[in-house]
Amino acid sequence: MELFGFSITSIYLLLLIISGICILVTLVISDVFSAELGILNPTVILAFLTILSASGFLMEKYALLNSIAVLVLSSVIAIIVALCLHFFVLIPLSSAEESLVYDDESLKGRVGKVITAIPKDGFGEILIESYSGNISKTAAAFYNEEIASAANVVIIEVKNHIAYVVLQEDL
């Protein structure tokens, strides 16, 4: 079968090549156009076109189906793959990207462990453990007292990226 004077396999192959080139271009300049488009994400659209053209080309060449059936079946396959890509890869990646970010204000009230002893009128280091990773922070005693290594402390305030801490009291 022909369309616009070209065979259907040639059209599928041309669409596959163009989609592949567009994917490579998108990889290079994707950060420039980083808008929240949901399901209309360029990655999802290009994945749909690539799967559609690849499966269409292979089925047109090797399957004993007519061209309309090949197009419908290729579209169904491409939609399933694009939706799986969107829901199982892109959405989890976009939400995981910001999970490791913290600011000094969010550290107030957190419990940490002293890893380098804090001398009187001096600085030491504390380790704050969380689900997303560990944060080590320069620390000073809030009441200007000595705090031994391995002691549990509570962060009272953070000024100039230095955590001011007190010993954690057992209940």
C-alpha positions in Angstrom: 0.0 0.0 0.0 1.2 3.5 -0.7 0.5 6.9 0.9 1.5 10.2 -0.8 3.5 8.2 -3.4 5.6 6.4 -0.7 5.3 2.9 0.6 3.9 2.6 4.1 7.1 0.9 5.3 9.2 3.9 4.0 6.9 6.2 5.9 7.2 4.2 9.2 11.0 4.1 8.7 11.2 7.8 8.1 9.1 8.5 11.2 11.4 6.2 13.2 14.5 8.1 12.0 13.0 11.5 12.7 11.8 10.4 16.1 15.2 9.1 17.0 16.9 12.3 16.0 14.3 14.3 18.0 15.0 12.2 21.0 18.7 12.9 20.8 18.0 16.7 20.4 15.6 16.5 23.4 18.3 14.9 25.5 20.6 17.8 24.8 18.2 20.7 25.3 15.6 19.3 27.6 16.6 21.5 30.5 16.0 24.6 28.5 12.3 23.7 28.0 11.5 22.3 31.4 7.8 23.0 31.7 5.3 20.9 33.6 3.2 19.5 30.7 1.9 16.3 32.4 1.1 13.6 29.8 2.1 16.0 27.0 5.7 15.7 28.1 8.0 15.7 25.0 9.7 12.5 26.2 6.3 10.7 26.3 5.3 12.0 22.9 8.6 11.1 21.3 8.4 7.6 22.9 4.9 7.2 21.5 6.0 8.1 18.0 9.1 6.0 18.2 7.3 2.9 19.4 4.5 3.5 16.9 6.8 3.8 13.9 9.1 0.9 15.0 6.2 -1.5 15.6 4.4 -0.3 12.5 7.5 -0.8 10.4 8.2 -4.3 11.7 4.5 -5.5 11.4 4.1 -4.0 8.0 7.2 -5.8 6.8 6.8 -9.1 8.5 3.1 -9.6 9.6 0.3 -10.7 7.3 -2.1 -7.9 8.4 -3.5 -5.1 6.4 -2.2 -1.5 6.9 -5.1 -0.3 9.0 -4.8 -3.2 11.4 -1.1 -2.6 11.6 -1.7 1.1 12.4 -4.3 0.3 15.1 -2.2 -2.4 16.7 0.9 -0.2 16.6 -1.0 2.7 18.2 -2.3 0.4 21.0 1.3 -0.8 21.7 2.7 2.7 21.6 0.0 4.1 24.0 0.6 1.3 26.5 4.4 1.8 26.4 4.1 5.7 26.6 1.7 5.4 29.6 4.0 3.0 31.4 6.9 5.3 30.8 4.9 8.3 32.1 3.5 6.7 35.2 6.2 4.3 36.2 9.4 6.2 35.2 8.9 10.0 34.7 6.5 10.7 37.6 8.6 8.9 40.2 11.7 10.6 38.9 10.2 14.0 39.1 9.1 13.6 42.7 12.4 12.0 43.8 14.4 14.9 42.4 13.5 17.3 45.2 13.4 14.9 48.1 17.1 15.4 49.1 16.8 19.2 49.4 16.9 20.9 52.8 17.4 24.3 54.2 18.8 25.5 57.5 15.3 26.4 58.8 14.1 22.8 58.4 16.9 21.5 60.7 15.5 23.2 63.8 14.2 20.7 66.3 15.9 17.7 64.6 18.0 15.3 66.6 21.6 14.6 65.6 24.6 12.7 66.9 27.9 14.5 67.7 30.7 13.0 65.5 33.4 15.5 66.5 33.3 16.7 70.1 32.2 20.2 70.6 34.5 22.1 72.9 33.5 25.1 75.1 33.7 28.2 72.9 34.4 26.0 69.9 33.0 24.1 67.0 32.4 20.4 66.4 30.4 18.4 63.9 27.0 16.6 64.1 25.4 14.0 61.9 21.7 14.2 61.2 20.2 11.0 59.9 17.1 10.9 57.7 15.4 8.6 55.2 16.8 10.4 52.2 20.4 10.4 53.5 22.7 11.8 56.1 23.6 15.5 56.7 26.8 16.5 58.5 26.8 20.0 59.9 29.2 22.2 61.8 27.9 22.7 65.3 28.4 24.8 68.4 26.9 24.5 71.9 23.9 26.8 72.4 24.8 27.3 76.1 28.6 27.4 75.4 29.3 24.1 77.1 31.4 21.1 76.2 29.6 18.2 74.4 31.3 14.9 74.1 31.4 12.8 70.9 28.6 10.3 70.3 26.1 12.4 72.4 22.6 12.9 71.0 21.8 16.6 70.6 18.8 18.7 69.5 19.3 21.6 67.1 18.0 24.8 68.6 18.8 27.3 65.8 21.0 27.6 62.7 23.0 30.8 62.1 25.5 31.3 59.3 25.3 27.6 58.5 26.3 26.6 62.0 23.9 24.5 64.1 23.6 25.6 67.7 22.7 22.5 69.8 21.9 21.3 73.3 22.1 17.8 74.8 19.0 15.7 74.3 17.4 14.8 77.6 16.1 11.3 78.1 12.5 11.1 79.1 
